Amino acid sequence: MASGFADKIASLADIDGDGVADLVAYEPNFGNGYCEILLSAGASVNTVGFVDCGSGMADIVSLPDLDGDNVADAVLLDSDGVSGGATGVMRFFRWDPTAFGVGQIEYLFNVDASDLSVSELLGPIAFLREDSGVFTIAIRAIQSSSLDSVVVTFEVDAGANPPYQVTKLTDIEEPGTWSSSGTFGESIASAGTQTPAVFIGAPGVPAYGKVGKFRASDGQFLKEYKASPSGQLQQEEFGSHVASADLDLDGDLELIVSTDQPTSAAVADKILLFDQFGSGQPYFNHLVLVDGVNGFLEPAPWGLRVGEDFDLDGVPDYLAVSGSAYGASVYSGVDSELLYTGRFPAAGTLHACALLGAEQKVCFGHPDYMSGSGRIVIEELLPYIELSNAQLSASNPADIDIDLDFPVADAGISYRVLISTGRSPYAQLGGIDLPIEGAGGWYWDSVNGTLPSFCTDFTGTLDGSGDGQALIDASGIPAGALNALIGSEFSMCAISGTGTSVTRSSFRRTIQVTS
């Protein structure tokens, strides 16, 4: 493998026929001037091809079958003007993993923007739609002279002669309003129909955050959305990460934006969640503000992933990926509850994660994330985990039974469980420790913060019986502390087990402990 980071990833269809969704990444080799293309198929990761990318690819986007060979393709964009050093030129490459049995990078076409009002073209790019073999692609561009953001859309006709002919190039600009940064979001729902659209942010606006929506078909500027100028969001700037999903199941997509380039350090590293249409007004309804300064995210977030149901409640959640040793945080799509915060070794910067089907996810990390090549970590998602309700009272003490329900085949795998009460241990338990039967121990460290979110843990080794269990013995708790425990909520913060090559993780929503 090359000696760079796996910097861009794109999920594709099952391109090798093994029943598992594959994933493509490119990894810029900073010293040798080429990019390494990685294919992740299930738990195996293979280098499948290289492409001369000059100073680095700007973006990667997964597309349907471009050439009719029944294989999902990927387009890699190079916007640094490799060809002759010219500005305003995008070079596109297609990657076909089946070519010659090992995969091949093929040069497709250039998009020359010299006839547009831009002198530089930068990423990211977004595949918007396909219609009868014609693919509409959008890219954010910047006028280097004025630093105004411009959205450019063009069509690629895979069946043209010659193939991949650029048939339309549209310059979309909202004069005088956009700053030097912006990004693309998802297609959003409008008037009951899915309208392909582009979000572009404006982090330079001093009074409030601003996001514009463009219709991809004709470049019409549809609507300008502003963060509510109530004072709470003033002086904040939208950053470079935008995503959307219907998180509250009201039929409208919400917008999620990170503020990685704020005007004030006081609002650094926050995730803003807005309801686009719920209020009926041309303003975002401010639903939640996740404060990264206080430990949720370490500067600066690398991106957001939306749409995976991590807590199995039937509602898409979103994953905030941090470019730091703090790793990633997962938030519930319903109430933005913090479901899981992964802390990784100091040398183990986590760059991006994506799911590979229902059973596995893949994370791209720092070269030192694991021993050896270890930039790519495959995590297998455990089955649903139950933390059973316990009938607790001073007169009838009971155990809280935690059943991990590991597969029988996993004998010999060690595990670690984190449990959170969600409140301060002194407010909840009166400072009384809860003893745990079995390996490991229960402990609190509210002063030094040994574990995040007041989590505690216990460890053990599976015996192959199919279960990993531990009992919280409530019989020895004084009546006062027991009464404080009744009615509290317990969370399974994280469960991990380490075998020879995989790390297992799962997430569980809180349940109520009743009297």
TORGU-357767 format. One record per residue (C-alpha): z, x, y; residue in three letters. Coordinates in steps of 0.25 Angstrom, whole numbers, padded with zeros to 4 digits, always signed. Layout:
<nunus>
ZXYALA
...
</nunus>
This chain:
<nunus>
+0000+0000+0000MET
-0002+0004+0014ALA
+0010+0009+0022SER
+0010-0003+0032GLY
+0016-0017+0033PHE
+0010-0029+0027ALA
+0008-0035+0040ASP
+0000-0047+0038LYS
+0000-0057+0027ILE
-0008-0070+0023ALA
-0006-0079+0012SER
-0018-0083+0004LEU
-0022-0092-0008ALA
-0020-0087-0022ASP
-0031-0077-0022ILE
-0029-0071-0035ASP
-0027-0083-0044GLY
-0013-0080-0048ASP
-0007-0093-0043GLY
+0000-0086-0032VAL
-0004-0086-0017ALA
-0007-0073-0013ASP
-0005-0065+0000LEU
-0013-0055+0009VAL
-0007-0045+0018ALA
-0013-0033+0026TYR
-0005-0021+0028GLU
-0009-0012+0039PRO
-0008+0003+0035ASN
-0005+0009+0048PHE
-0010+0023+0045GLY
-0023+0021+0037ASN
-0030+0010+0045GLY
-0032+0000+0034TYR
-0025-0013+0030CYS
-0020-0016+0016GLU
-0022-0030+0010ILE
-0011-0034+0001LEU
-0012-0046-0009LEU
+0001-0052-0014SER
-0001-0060-0027ALA
+0012-0066-0032GLY
+0021-0054-0034ALA
+0011-0043-0034SER
+0006-0036-0021VAL
-0007-0028-0021ASN
-0015-0021-0011THR
-0029-0027-0012VAL
-0037-0020-0001GLY
-0038-0013+0012PHE
-0046-0015+0025VAL
-0048-0006+0037ASP
-0040-0013+0048CYS
-0039-0002+0059GLY
-0026-0004+0066SER
-0022-0016+0058GLY
-0026-0030+0055MET
-0022-0041+0065ALA
-0020-0052+0055ASP
-0023-0058+0042ILE
-0026-0072+0038VAL
-0029-0079+0025SER
-0041-0088+0024LEU
-0047-0096+0013PRO
-0059-0091+0005ASP
-0069-0086+0015LEU
-0080-0081+0005ASP
-0080-0092-0005GLY
-0074-0083-0017ASP
-0062-0093-0019ASN
-0053-0082-0014VAL
-0044-0084-0002ALA
-0047-0073+0009ASP
-0040-0066+0020ALA
-0045-0062+0033VAL
-0039-0050+0040LEU
-0041-0048+0055LEU
-0043-0035+0062ASP
-0043-0037+0077SER
-0041-0022+0082ASP
-0056-0020+0083GLY
-0058-0010+0072VAL
-0073-0012+0072SER
-0077-0002+0083GLY
-0064-0004+0090GLY
-0069-0016+0098ALA
-0059-0026+0103THR
-0060-0041+0101GLY
-0065-0039+0087VAL
-0058-0045+0075MET
-0062-0040+0061ARG
-0060-0049+0049PHE
-0058-0045+0035PHE
-0058-0054+0022ARG
-0050-0050+0011TRP
-0054-0055-0003ASP
-0044-0051-0014PRO
-0054-0054-0025THR
-0065-0044-0021ALA
-0067-0033-0031PHE
-0055-0038-0038GLY
-0045-0031-0028VAL
-0049-0037-0015GLY
-0057-0033-0004GLN
-0057-0033+0012ILE
-0070-0037+0018GLU
-0074-0036+0032TYR
-0078-0050+0037LEU
-0082-0051+0052PHE
-0078-0047+0066ASN
-0075-0057+0077VAL
-0079-0051+0090ASP
-0071-0057+0102ALA
-0079-0050+0113SER
-0085-0063+0118ASP
-0071-0069+0119LEU
-0061-0067+0131SER
-0053-0058+0122VAL
-0053-0043+0121SER
-0044-0042+0109GLU
-0041-0051+0097LEU
-0028-0050+0090LEU
-0022-0058+0079GLY
-0016-0066+0073PRO
-0027-0075+0066ILE
-0026-0088+0060ALA
-0035-0095+0050PHE
-0036-0109+0055LEU
-0046-0117+0046ARG
-0058-0117+0037GLU
-0069-0127+0037ASP
-0081-0126+0028SER
-0080-0111+0027GLY
-0078-0109+0042VAL
-0064-0102+0045PHE
-0058-0104+0059THR
-0049-0092+0063ILE
-0041-0090+0075ALA
-0035-0078+0082ILE
-0027-0075+0094ARG
-0033-0065+0104ALA
-0028-0059+0116ILE
-0035-0056+0129GLN
-0030-0042+0131SER
-0033-0042+0146SER
-0024-0055+0149SER
-0016-0055+0136LEU
-0020-0070+0135ASP
-0020-0075+0120SER
-0033-0081+0115VAL
-0035-0089+0102VAL
-0049-0086+0096VAL
-0054-0095+0084THR
-0067-0092+0076PHE
-0074-0097+0064GLU
-0078-0089+0052VAL
-0089-0094+0043ASP
-0087-0088+0030ALA
-0101-0094+0025GLY
-0109-0089+0037ALA
-0120-0079+0035ASN
-0115-0068+0037PRO
-0101-0073+0032PRO
-0089-0075+0040TYR
-0097-0077+0053GLN
-0089-0080+0065VAL
-0095-0093+0070THR
-0085-0097+0082LYS
-0076-0089+0091LEU
-0068-0097+0100THR
-0059-0092+0112ASP
-0047-0100+0114ILE
-0039-0097+0126GLU
-0028-0105+0134GLU
-0029-0098+0148PRO
-0018-0092+0155GLY
-0007-0096+0145THR
-0006-0087+0133TRP
+0001-0073+0132SER
-0002-0061+0124SER
+0004-0067+0110SER
+0001-0079+0102GLY
+0000-0083+0087THR
-0006-0093+0078PHE
+0001-0104+0072GLY
-0003-0115+0061GLU
-0012-0127+0063SER
-0004-0138+0069ILE
-0004-0153+0067ALA
-0010-0161+0079SER
-0012-0176+0079ALA
-0010-0177+0064GLY
-0021-0167+0061THR
-0020-0152+0058GLN
-0027-0145+0070THR
-0030-0130+0068PRO
-0023-0124+0080ALA
-0018-0110+0085VAL
-0005-0108+0091PHE
-0004-0096+0101ILE
+0009-0092+0108GLY
+0012-0087+0122ALA
+0024-0078+0122PRO
+0021-0073+0136GLY
+0025-0087+0143VAL
+0038-0084+0150PRO
+0043-0099+0151ALA
+0041-0104+0137TYR
+0034-0102+0124GLY
+0020-0107+0123LYS
+0011-0110+0111VAL
-0003-0115+0112GLY
-0011-0123+0101LYS
-0026-0121+0100PHE
-0035-0129+0091ARG
-0043-0120+0083ALA
-0056-0128+0082SER
-0060-0127+0096ASP
-0049-0119+0103GLY
-0044-0130+0111GLN
-0030-0128+0117PHE
-0022-0139+0112LEU
-0008-0138+0117LYS
+0002-0129+0123GLU
+0016-0129+0118TYR
+0028-0124+0125LYS
+0042-0121+0120ALA
+0051-0131+0127SER
+0055-0125+0141PRO
+0069-0130+0140SER
+0075-0117+0142GLY
+0078-0113+0127GLN
+0064-0108+0125LEU
+0061-0103+0139GLN
+0057-0088+0140GLN
+0054-0088+0125GLU
+0040-0083+0120GLU
+0033-0087+0108PHE
+0030-0075+0099GLY
+0019-0072+0089SER
+0023-0080+0077HIS
+0019-0095+0076VAL
+0019-0104+0064ALA
+0020-0119+0062SER
+0025-0129+0052ALA
+0030-0143+0051ASP
+0045-0138+0049LEU
+0052-0151+0052ASP
+0042-0160+0044LEU
+0038-0169+0056ASP
+0023-0168+0054GLY
+0022-0158+0065ASP
+0021-0143+0064LEU
+0031-0135+0071GLU
+0029-0121+0078LEU
+0037-0109+0075ILE
+0036-0097+0085VAL
+0043-0084+0085SER
+0047-0078+0098THR
+0045-0063+0095ASP
+0041-0059+0109GLN
+0051-0067+0118PRO
+0053-0064+0133THR
+0068-0063+0131SER
+0076-0056+0120ALA
+0085-0068+0119ALA
+0074-0076+0112VAL
+0069-0065+0103ALA
+0065-0068+0089ASP
+0066-0083+0089LYS
+0058-0093+0081ILE
+0054-0106+0088LEU
+0051-0118+0081LEU
+0044-0129+0088PHE
+0040-0143+0085ASP
+0026-0144+0090GLN
+0024-0159+0091PHE
+0037-0166+0088GLY
+0042-0168+0102SER
+0028-0174+0106GLY
+0028-0165+0118GLN
+0020-0152+0121PRO
+0032-0144+0119TYR
+0038-0138+0106PHE
+0051-0144+0101ASN
+0061-0133+0100HIS
+0066-0135+0086LEU
+0073-0122+0082VAL
+0075-0108+0088LEU
+0078-0097+0078VAL
+0085-0085+0085ASP
+0081-0072+0079GLY
+0090-0064+0088VAL
+0102-0069+0080ASN
+0098-0064+0067GLY
+0087-0073+0062PHE
+0075-0064+0065LEU
+0074-0049+0068GLU
+0063-0046+0079PRO
+0052-0049+0078ALA
+0048-0060+0068PRO
+0035-0056+0061TRP
+0031-0070+0058GLY
+0034-0084+0053LEU
+0030-0091+0040ARG
+0030-0106+0040VAL
+0028-0116+0028GLY
+0036-0111+0016GLU
+0048-0120+0011ASP
+0058-0109+0009PHE
+0070-0118+0007ASP
+0062-0128-0002LEU
+0065-0140+0007ASP
+0051-0144+0008GLY
+0049-0140+0023VAL
+0042-0127+0027PRO
+0051-0116+0032ASP
+0047-0104+0040TYR
+0050-0090+0038LEU
+0052-0080+0050ALA
+0048-0066+0046VAL
+0055-0055+0054SER
+0050-0041+0055GLY
+0063-0035+0053SER
+0074-0032+0042ALA
+0079-0046+0044TYR
+0067-0051+0036GLY
+0064-0065+0036ALA
+0071-0079+0040SER
+0067-0092+0034VAL
+0070-0105+0041TYR
+0070-0119+0036SER
+0058-0128+0041GLY
+0067-0140+0043VAL
+0079-0135+0051ASP
+0076-0120+0053SER
+0087-0116+0044GLU
+0088-0102+0041LEU
+0085-0101+0026LEU
+0084-0087+0024TYR
+0085-0073+0031THR
+0080-0061+0023GLY
+0086-0048+0027ARG
+0078-0036+0022PHE
+0081-0021+0022PRO
+0079-0014+0035ALA
+0067-0008+0030ALA
+0062-0021+0025GLY
+0055-0028+0036THR
+0049-0041+0031LEU
+0036-0043+0037HIS
+0031-0057+0032ALA
+0033-0066+0020CYS
+0024-0077+0014ALA
+0025-0086+0002LEU
+0017-0083-0011LEU
+0017-0097-0017GLY
+0030-0105-0020ALA
+0037-0094-0028GLU
+0035-0081-0020GLN
+0034-0075-0006LYS
+0030-0062-0001VAL
+0036-0054+0010CYS
+0029-0042+0017PHE
+0039-0031+0022GLY
+0041-0017+0026HIS
+0036-0006+0017PRO
+0051-0003+0014ASP
+0055-0017+0011TYR
+0055-0014-0004MET
+0053-0001-0011SER
+0039+0004-0014GLY
+0028-0004-0008SER
+0037-0016-0006GLY
+0031-0021+0007ARG
+0028-0034+0000ILE
+0040-0042-0006VAL
+0038-0054-0016ILE
+0049-0064-0016GLU
+0050-0075-0026GLU
+0056-0088-0022LEU
+0067-0093-0030LEU
+0068-0107-0035PRO
+0076-0117-0027TYR
+0090-0113-0026ILE
+0101-0124-0026GLU
+0115-0122-0020LEU
+0123-0133-0026SER
+0132-0142-0018ASN
+0147-0140-0021ALA
+0158-0151-0020GLN
+0168-0143-0012LEU
+0182-0148-0009SER
+0196-0143-0008ALA
+0200-0151-0020SER
+0188-0149-0028ASN
+0182-0134-0026PRO
+0169-0132-0033ALA
+0159-0120-0034ASP
+0146-0120-0027ILE
+0136-0116-0037ASP
+0124-0108-0033ILE
+0113-0108-0043ASP
+0102-0098-0041LEU
+0093-0103-0052ASP
+0086-0090-0055PHE
+0075-0090-0066PRO
+0080-0085-0079VAL
+0070-0074-0079ALA
+0077-0067-0068ASP
+0088-0061-0076ALA
+0094-0049-0070GLY
+0089-0052-0055ILE
+0100-0050-0045SER
+0102-0060-0035TYR
+0109-0062-0021ARG
+0113-0075-0015VAL
+0116-0078+0000LEU
+0124-0091+0003ILE
+0126-0096+0017SER
+0135-0106+0023THR
+0128-0108+0036GLY
+0141-0107+0044ARG
+0151-0096+0047SER
+0159-0093+0035PRO
+0172-0094+0043TYR
+0168-0108+0049ALA
+0165-0113+0036GLN
+0174-0106+0026LEU
+0186-0102+0034GLY
+0183-0087+0031GLY
+0185-0090+0016ILE
+0176-0082+0007ASP
+0170-0090-0004LEU
+0171-0083-0018PRO
+0158-0082-0027ILE
+0159-0081-0042GLU
+0150-0071-0048GLY
+0143-0058-0043ALA
+0144-0054-0029GLY
+0153-0061-0018GLY
+0154-0071-0007TRP
+0157-0065+0006TYR
+0155-0068+0021TRP
+0153-0058+0032ASP
+0152-0066+0045SER
+0156-0054+0053VAL
+0146-0044+0049ASN
+0136-0054+0044GLY
+0133-0047+0031THR
+0124-0059+0027LEU
+0116-0067+0036PRO
+0119-0082+0039SER
+0133-0080+0033PHE
+0127-0078+0019CYS
+0135-0073+0007THR
+0129-0068-0006ASP
+0132-0066-0021PHE
+0124-0058-0031THR
+0122-0058-0046GLY
+0112-0055-0057THR
+0104-0066-0065LEU
+0107-0066-0079ASP
+0094-0074-0083GLY
+0101-0087-0086SER
+0093-0093-0075GLY
+0104-0095-0065ASP
+0111-0086-0054GLY
+0123-0094-0050GLN
+0136-0091-0042ALA
+0147-0100-0038LEU
+0155-0101-0025ILE
+0169-0104-0030ASP
+0175-0114-0020ALA
+0188-0116-0028SER
+0195-0105-0021GLY
+0192-0109-0007ILE
+0204-0114+0002PRO
+0203-0128+0006ALA
+0201-0125+0020GLY
+0189-0116+0018ALA
+0183-0126+0007LEU
+0184-0137+0017ASN
+0176-0128+0027ALA
+0166-0126+0016LEU
+0163-0141+0013ILE
+0151-0146+0020GLY
+0145-0132+0023SER
+0131-0128+0019GLU
+0127-0117+0010PHE
+0114-0110+0010SER
+0107-0101+0000MET
+0102-0090+0010CYS
+0095-0082+0001ALA
+0094-0078-0014ILE
+0088-0066-0019SER
+0086-0059-0032GLY
+0080-0045-0034THR
+0073-0042-0047GLY
+0063-0030-0049THR
+0053-0034-0039SER
+0055-0047-0032VAL
+0065-0053-0022THR
+0069-0067-0024ARG
+0073-0077-0012SER
+0075-0091-0010SER
+0080-0100+0001PHE
+0089-0112+0000ARG
+0093-0123+0011ARG
+0108-0126+0014THR
+0115-0136+0005ILE
+0127-0144+0009GLN
+0141-0141+0002VAL
+0148-0155+0002THR
+0163-0158-0001SER
</nunus>
